Amino acid sequence: MRIRPGKGSRPRTKDRPSHKDAEFGMVVSRDRGRWGVVLEENGTHVTCMRAREMGRTAVVVGDRVGVVGDTSGKKDTLARIVRLDERHSVLRRTADDTDPYERIVVANADYLLIVTAVADPPPRAGFVQRALVAAFVGGLQPVLCLTKTDLADYRDFAAEFSALDVRVLTCGVEDELSELNEVISDHVSCVIGHSGVGKSTLVNRLVPTADRATGEVSGVGKGRHTSTQSVALELPGSGWIIDTPGIRSFGLAHVDPDTVVNVFDDLRAVIEDCPRGCTHAGPPTDPECALDRLEGASARRVEGVRQMLAALRSNNEWEM
């Protein structure tokens, strides 16, 4: 009598395949357990699943991954993601400031384009400050892109971020995008912004073949979501732009004041003299904060950093 062996009778090994034949590429899309990957060697677009040995490893748009299997890119073919390269930058956020679970939005982006309208809807300084925190902490270089500049004067709003040396560019429909194109050329850039600020319109101008859906602002001053998934789009010439869904919250539960201050070289050493538990908010909250001793450009930077810390504490992204 023949007895079929059970599943547990198969000899197990701790050895894992090395996948030396893996081809590498960048993740450009993700949708319901399937990832789109553009291979570096030939530019082929391959649809992939995550290999079993990857477990529940998070794979996001912008990741550099190793792929095996059918990498022809033909219809109805499926390859496997078997490797994940180390990330040089990460944009993270949480659902809110009480959520312990942080979500990786985008990996390996060089620039974070923070898109905000100067009117309709009015600019939200709190959101911009929080986005700056995420950029600085995550290793991205922030660029503030102001849209709808034909509706209101943007100079006072832009001046709020001058102490942090943040590049500010006007990107309204009547503004030229030559300076922005020069900045992001040959780089990977991520675009974030509230719904209705003109984010998808800007992406369509940068990538004329993108055909990203655009929407209008509702009567209560909030936009409707038009982008539902992050997707990387190839720029004309060279480089990539990653369009993300419009967001209404940017939680930073994973960030503390010391993490923000440590980003800046001229402030990092100074806070070693701060008393234990200092939040670096300055008087009257922290009357002995060592940052108050700084002068000149560093003192102006402290002012900008404290504005970011105030936004971090207030959790008020709609602050004007």
C-alpha positions as CSV (number, residue, x, y, z in Angstrom):
1,M,0.0,0.0,0.0
2,R,1.4,3.4,-1.0
3,I,1.1,6.3,1.4
4,R,1.4,9.9,0.2
5,P,3.9,11.8,2.3
6,G,2.5,14.7,4.2
7,K,3.6,18.3,3.6
8,G,5.7,18.2,6.8
9,S,7.8,15.3,5.5
10,R,9.7,17.4,2.9
11,P,13.3,18.0,4.1
12,R,13.8,21.7,4.9
13,T,16.9,23.8,4.4
14,K,17.9,27.2,5.7
15,D,19.7,27.9,2.4
16,R,18.1,30.5,0.3
17,P,18.6,30.9,-3.4
18,S,21.2,33.6,-4.2
19,H,19.4,34.8,-7.3
20,K,22.6,35.8,-9.0
21,D,20.8,36.1,-12.3
22,A,18.4,38.8,-10.9
23,E,17.8,41.8,-13.1
24,F,17.5,45.1,-11.3
25,G,15.0,47.9,-11.9
26,M,12.9,50.6,-10.2
27,V,9.4,50.1,-8.9
28,V,7.1,52.5,-10.8
29,S,3.7,51.3,-9.6
30,R,1.9,49.2,-7.1
31,D,-1.7,47.9,-7.3
32,R,-3.3,45.0,-5.4
33,G,-0.3,42.8,-4.9
34,R,1.3,43.6,-8.2
35,W,4.3,45.8,-8.8
36,G,5.3,47.5,-12.0
37,V,9.1,47.5,-12.4
38,V,11.2,49.2,-15.2
39,L,14.4,47.3,-15.8
40,E,17.6,49.3,-15.8
41,E,19.3,47.4,-18.6
42,N,16.7,47.7,-21.3
43,G,13.8,49.8,-20.0
44,T,11.4,46.9,-20.2
45,H,8.2,47.3,-18.0
46,V,7.7,44.1,-16.1
47,T,4.7,43.1,-13.9
48,C,5.9,41.4,-10.7
49,M,4.7,39.7,-7.5
50,R,6.6,39.6,-4.3
51,A,8.6,36.3,-3.8
52,R,7.7,34.2,-0.8
53,E,11.2,34.6,0.7
54,M,10.6,38.4,0.8
55,G,7.9,37.8,3.5
56,R,5.9,40.9,4.2
57,T,8.8,43.3,3.3
58,A,7.4,46.6,2.2
59,V,8.1,47.4,-1.5
60,V,7.1,50.9,-2.5
61,V,7.4,53.1,-5.6
62,G,10.9,54.2,-6.0
63,D,12.5,51.1,-4.6
64,R,15.4,49.4,-6.5
65,V,14.6,45.7,-6.6
66,G,16.0,42.5,-8.1
67,V,13.7,40.6,-10.3
68,V,13.7,37.0,-11.6
69,G,11.5,34.9,-13.8
70,D,9.8,36.0,-17.0
71,T,11.2,39.5,-17.5
72,S,10.1,39.8,-21.1
73,G,7.4,42.2,-20.2
74,K,4.9,40.4,-22.5
75,K,1.2,40.5,-21.7
76,D,0.0,38.1,-18.9
77,T,3.6,37.3,-17.8
78,L,4.6,37.6,-14.2
79,A,8.1,37.9,-12.6
80,R,9.1,37.8,-8.9
81,I,10.7,40.5,-6.8
82,V,13.5,38.7,-4.8
83,R,15.7,41.5,-3.6
84,L,15.3,45.0,-2.1
85,D,18.3,47.4,-2.3
86,E,19.1,49.6,0.6
87,R,17.2,53.0,0.4
88,H,19.1,56.2,0.4
89,S,16.0,58.3,1.2
90,V,12.5,57.5,2.5
91,L,9.4,59.6,2.7
92,R,7.4,58.4,5.7
93,R,4.1,59.4,7.3
94,T,1.6,58.1,9.8
95,A,-2.2,58.4,9.6
96,D,-2.0,60.8,12.6
97,D,0.2,61.7,15.4
98,T,-1.1,58.9,17.6
99,D,-0.7,56.1,15.1
100,P,2.4,54.0,15.9
101,Y,2.4,52.5,12.4
102,E,4.5,54.5,9.9
103,R,3.9,54.2,6.2
104,I,6.6,54.5,3.6
105,V,5.2,56.7,0.9
106,V,8.1,56.8,-1.6
107,A,11.7,55.5,-1.5
108,N,14.9,56.8,-3.1
109,A,13.6,60.2,-4.2
110,D,16.1,63.0,-4.4
111,Y,13.6,65.9,-4.2
112,L,10.3,66.4,-2.5
113,L,8.1,68.9,-4.5
114,I,5.6,70.3,-2.0
115,V,2.8,71.7,-4.1
116,T,0.5,74.3,-2.5
117,A,-1.8,76.9,-3.9
118,V,-1.6,80.5,-2.9
119,A,-5.4,80.8,-3.2
120,D,-8.5,78.5,-3.8
121,P,-7.7,76.7,-1.5
122,P,-5.6,79.1,0.6
123,P,-2.1,78.0,1.5
124,R,-1.7,75.8,4.6
125,A,1.5,76.7,6.4
126,G,1.1,73.8,8.9
127,F,1.0,71.2,6.1
128,V,4.1,72.7,4.5
129,Q,6.0,72.7,7.8
130,R,5.2,69.1,8.4
131,A,6.2,68.2,4.8
132,L,9.5,69.9,5.4
133,V,10.1,67.9,8.5
134,A,9.4,64.7,6.6
135,A,11.8,65.8,3.8
136,F,14.6,66.8,6.1
137,V,14.3,63.7,8.3
138,G,13.9,61.4,5.3
139,G,16.9,62.6,3.4
140,L,15.0,64.4,0.6
141,Q,15.7,68.0,-0.6
142,P,12.5,70.0,-0.4
143,V,11.2,72.4,-3.1
144,L,8.1,74.5,-2.4
145,C,6.1,74.7,-5.6
146,L,3.4,77.5,-5.5
147,T,0.5,77.2,-7.9
148,K,-2.4,79.5,-8.8
149,T,0.0,82.5,-8.5
150,D,-2.3,84.5,-10.8
151,L,-4.9,84.6,-8.0
152,A,-2.9,86.1,-5.1
153,D,0.4,87.5,-4.0
154,Y,2.6,84.7,-2.8
155,R,5.6,86.6,-1.5
156,D,4.6,86.8,2.2
157,F,3.8,83.1,2.3
158,A,7.1,82.2,0.6
159,A,9.1,84.4,3.1
160,E,7.9,82.2,6.0
161,F,10.4,79.5,4.9
162,S,13.4,81.7,3.9
163,A,15.2,80.9,7.2
164,L,15.4,77.2,6.2
165,D,16.9,78.0,2.7
166,V,14.0,76.2,1.0
167,R,13.9,76.8,-2.7
168,V,10.6,78.3,-3.7
169,L,9.4,78.2,-7.3
170,T,6.2,79.6,-8.9
171,C,4.4,76.9,-10.9
172,G,1.1,78.5,-11.9
173,V,-0.4,77.9,-15.3
174,E,1.0,81.2,-16.5
175,D,4.5,80.5,-15.0
176,E,7.4,79.0,-17.0
177,L,8.6,75.6,-15.6
178,S,12.1,75.9,-17.0
179,E,13.7,76.4,-13.6
180,L,11.8,73.5,-12.1
181,N,12.7,71.3,-15.1
182,E,16.4,72.2,-14.5
183,V,16.2,71.2,-10.9
184,I,14.5,67.8,-11.3
185,S,16.3,66.7,-14.6
186,D,18.3,63.5,-14.1
187,H,16.7,63.0,-10.7
188,V,13.9,61.2,-9.0
189,S,11.4,63.6,-7.5
190,C,8.2,63.0,-5.5
191,V,5.2,65.3,-5.6
192,I,2.9,65.8,-2.6
193,G,0.1,68.2,-1.9
194,H,-3.5,68.5,-0.7
195,S,-6.2,67.7,-3.2
196,G,-7.2,70.6,-5.3
197,V,-4.0,72.5,-5.2
198,G,-3.1,71.7,-8.8
199,K,-0.7,68.9,-8.2
200,S,-1.9,66.7,-11.1
201,T,-2.1,69.7,-13.4
202,L,1.6,70.4,-12.6
203,V,2.5,66.7,-13.3
204,N,0.7,66.8,-16.6
205,R,2.7,69.9,-17.6
206,L,6.0,68.2,-16.6
207,V,5.0,64.9,-18.4
208,P,2.6,65.8,-21.3
209,T,1.8,62.1,-21.9
210,A,0.9,61.5,-18.2
211,D,-2.9,62.3,-18.5
212,R,-3.3,62.5,-14.8
213,A,-6.9,63.2,-13.7
214,T,-7.5,66.7,-12.4
215,G,-10.3,68.0,-10.2
216,E,-11.9,71.2,-8.8
217,V,-12.1,72.6,-5.3
218,S,-15.4,72.1,-3.5
219,G,-17.4,74.8,-1.9
220,V,-15.8,74.3,1.5
221,G,-12.3,74.9,0.1
222,K,-11.2,71.2,-0.1
223,G,-10.2,69.4,-3.2
224,R,-11.5,66.0,-4.4
225,H,-9.0,63.1,-4.6
226,T,-8.1,62.5,-8.3
227,S,-4.9,60.4,-7.9
228,T,-5.5,57.2,-6.0
229,Q,-2.2,55.4,-6.3
230,S,1.5,56.5,-6.4
231,V,3.0,56.1,-9.8
232,A,6.4,57.0,-11.2
233,L,6.4,58.8,-14.6
234,E,9.4,59.2,-16.8
235,L,10.3,62.8,-17.6
236,P,10.9,63.9,-21.1
237,G,14.7,63.7,-21.5
238,S,15.8,62.0,-18.2
239,G,14.6,61.6,-14.7
240,W,11.4,60.5,-12.9
241,I,8.5,62.2,-11.2
242,I,6.4,60.3,-8.7
243,D,2.9,61.5,-8.4
244,T,1.2,60.6,-5.0
245,P,-2.5,60.6,-4.0
246,G,-3.8,63.9,-2.6
247,I,-3.6,63.8,1.2
248,R,-5.5,65.5,4.0
249,S,-3.3,64.4,6.9
250,F,0.4,64.1,7.4
251,G,1.1,62.3,10.7
252,L,4.6,62.4,12.1
253,A,4.3,60.1,15.1
254,H,7.8,58.7,14.3
255,V,9.5,62.1,14.6
256,D,10.7,63.8,17.8
257,P,12.3,67.3,18.2
258,D,15.8,66.0,18.5
259,T,15.5,64.2,15.2
260,V,14.5,67.4,13.5
261,V,17.2,69.5,15.0
262,N,19.9,66.9,14.3
263,V,19.3,67.3,10.5
264,F,21.1,70.7,10.6
265,D,24.9,70.5,11.2
266,D,25.2,73.9,12.9
267,L,22.5,73.0,15.4
268,R,23.4,69.4,16.1
269,A,26.3,70.0,18.4
270,V,24.6,72.9,20.3
271,I,21.7,70.8,21.6
272,E,24.1,68.6,23.6
273,D,24.2,71.5,26.1
274,C,20.4,71.5,26.4
275,P,18.8,70.3,29.7
276,R,17.3,66.8,29.7
277,G,13.8,66.8,28.3
278,C,14.3,70.1,26.3
279,T,11.9,70.3,23.4
280,H,13.9,73.2,21.8
281,A,10.8,75.4,21.7
282,G,12.5,78.3,23.4
283,P,11.1,80.6,26.1
284,P,8.9,80.3,28.0
285,T,8.6,76.5,27.4
286,D,12.3,75.9,27.4
287,P,14.0,79.0,28.9
288,E,17.4,77.2,29.0
289,C,17.5,75.9,25.5
290,A,21.0,76.1,24.1
291,L,19.8,77.1,20.7
292,D,19.1,80.6,22.0
293,R,22.8,81.2,22.2
294,L,23.3,81.1,18.4
295,E,23.6,84.2,16.3
296,G,23.5,85.3,12.7
297,A,22.4,82.8,10.0
298,S,22.2,80.0,12.6
299,A,19.8,82.0,14.8
300,R,17.5,82.6,11.8
301,R,17.7,78.8,11.1
302,V,16.6,78.2,14.7
303,E,13.5,80.3,14.1
304,G,12.6,78.2,11.0
305,V,13.2,75.0,12.9
306,R,11.0,76.1,15.7
307,Q,8.2,76.8,13.3
308,M,8.5,73.2,12.1
309,L,8.5,72.0,15.7
310,A,5.4,74.1,16.5
311,A,3.7,72.4,13.5
312,L,4.8,69.1,14.8
313,R,3.3,69.7,18.2
314,S,0.1,71.4,17.1
315,N,-1.0,68.7,14.6
316,N,-2.8,71.5,12.8
317,E,-2.1,71.0,9.1
318,W,-4.8,73.5,8.1
319,E,-3.1,76.3,10.0
320,M,-2.9,79.5,7.9
